[in-house]
C-alpha cells in the first residue's frame, strides 16, 4: 500500500508540473502557473511526510 501511495503522489507531482508549465506558456493563464506551483509544493510536502517512517514522526 505504501508503494501505491507514493505512485499517486508522484503522478500528482507530474500533473501539477505540467499544469504550471502550460500556465507559463499560454498567455493569460498565469493563474494556472500559480495554482500549479502551490499544488506541487503541497503535494511534495505531503509526499515527504508520508515517506518518513512512523518512528521518525514521533521524534521532535
Secondary structure, 3 states (H helix, E strand, C coil): CHHHHHHHHHHHHHHHHHHHHHHHHCCCCHHHHHHHHHHHHHHHHHHHHHHCCHHHHCCC
